[in-house]
Amino acid sequence: MFTIEHEFDATVITLVDEGEAPLLEDVTINSFAECVTLEQYDPRTDRVQTVTLSPEQLRDLAAALDLPEGVYRLREVPPK
């Protein structure tokens, strides 16, 4: 399950684990104009862990989900 909320300066997506137990903590994705952050509470450290991605890293991640093992570089193709 997931939720999507539009706030003043970001779009916030929350991913809720509904799989087999033991369940993992929710993941919150904050999409800003300049970056995307992924946050998840870590019960071992009692802290929220944050990963920040640039728009280019997010684009590469989205492309990588559908590609086989290898090394890639995405290039923009000029319109014809």
C-alpha positions in Angstrom: 0.0 0.0 0.0 1.2 3.6 -0.6 -0.1 7.1 -0.1 0.6 10.3 -2.1 0.3 13.7 -0.7 1.1 17.1 -2.3 2.6 19.6 0.1 3.7 23.2 -0.5 7.3 22.3 -1.6 7.2 18.6 -2.1 5.3 15.5 -3.1 5.4 12.9 -0.3 5.0 9.2 -1.1 4.8 6.7 1.8 5.3 3.0 1.2 3.7 0.7 3.7 5.0 -2.9 4.0 2.1 -5.3 3.7 4.2 -8.4 3.0 4.9 -11.4 5.1 5.9 -10.8 8.8 8.3 -9.5 10.0 7.2 -6.3 8.4 9.6 -3.4 7.7 9.1 0.2 8.7 7.4 2.6 6.3 9.5 4.3 3.7 8.8 8.0 3.0 9.9 9.6 -0.3 10.0 13.4 -0.5 10.3 14.7 -4.0 11.6 18.3 -4.1 12.6 20.3 -7.2 16.3 19.9 -6.5 16.5 16.4 -4.9 14.6 13.3 -3.7 15.0 11.9 -0.2 14.1 8.5 1.1 13.6 8.1 4.8 13.0 5.0 7.0 13.0 4.6 10.7 15.7 2.2 12.0 14.6 0.6 15.2 18.1 -0.7 15.9 19.5 2.8 16.2 16.1 4.6 17.1 16.8 7.1 14.3 15.4 7.9 10.9 17.9 7.1 8.1 17.9 9.4 5.1 19.3 8.9 1.6 19.3 11.9 -0.8 19.3 11.4 -4.6 19.8 14.0 -7.3 17.2 14.0 -10.1 19.8 12.3 -12.4 20.4 9.6 -9.8 16.6 9.0 -9.5 16.3 8.8 -13.3 19.1 6.3 -13.5 17.5 4.2 -10.7 14.2 4.1 -12.5 16.0 2.9 -15.7 18.1 0.4 -13.8 15.1 -1.4 -12.5 14.3 -2.8 -16.0 17.8 -3.6 -17.2 20.0 -6.7 -17.0 23.4 -6.7 -15.2 26.0 -4.3 -16.8 27.3 -0.8 -16.9 25.1 1.9 -18.5 25.1 5.7 -19.2 21.8 7.3 -20.2 22.0 9.9 -22.9 19.4 12.3 -24.1 18.5 11.9 -27.8 17.8 15.1 -29.6 14.3 15.2 -31.2 14.2 14.6 -34.9 
